Amino acid sequence: MARVRPLAASPPGRLTTIIASAKARRRAIGQRRLDLDAEIRSHDPYLSGLTKRCAPGMAALHSPEPRLRRRC
């Protein structure tokens, strides 16, 4: 993500050359990557709750806290 943010934040310019066109495309790709990341993060709480409810064993197995981890 550290490399994507500067690309997405680059200023738009006139598309008068091939290089300007490539920079505009790179900027658009950077912005799309940030949008997709935000969308994925917005789904994480719902998926986490669904996993805990429907597959508690799997959720415990992949818990970030070692004391909560269980072996199958």
N, C-alpha and C positions, 0 to 999 in steps of 0.2 A: 504493500500500500504506500510505502514511502516514495516509491518512484511514480506511482499513479497520480497522486495529488498534484504535483507540479505540472504534469501533462494536462490534467483537467482544468487547471487554473490558468493556463497560458492564454494570453489575450487573443481574441479573434482578429483576423486581418482580412484584407482583400485577397481574393483568389485570382491573382494575376499571373502566378507562375506555378510550375509543378511542385516546387518546394513549398510554397504557401498552401497548396492543396493538400500535400502530405501532412503538413503541420495541423491543418484544420481537421483532417481525418484522425490524426493522433490525439488531438484534443477531444474529439467526439468519442473516441474509444475510451479515453480516460474517464470522461464523464459517465459513460455507460457502465464502466466497471464499478465506479463509486455508487451509482444507483442500484446496481445488482447486489453489491455488498450490503447496502442498507436494507434492501428488500429481504435478503436472506436472514439478516440479523433480526428483522421484525417477525419472522416466522419461528425463530428459535424458542421463545417462551411457550408457544402453542405446541410445538413438537416435543419439547421437554415434558410438559404436562401430560400430553397424550402417551408418551413413552412410559412415564411413571405410573400412569393408570392402567395401561394395557399390557405392559411388559415390565413389571417391577423388578424382576430378576435381572433383566438386561440393564435397566437403569442403575441398579446397585453395582453391577459388575463394572460399569464404566464411570462410576462416581469419582469425582476429583479428590475426594477425601478417602485416604487409605482405610480408615476405621469403618467406613460404610461399604467398602468393596466386599463382595462375596464371590466365592468360586462356584462355578456350575457343577 
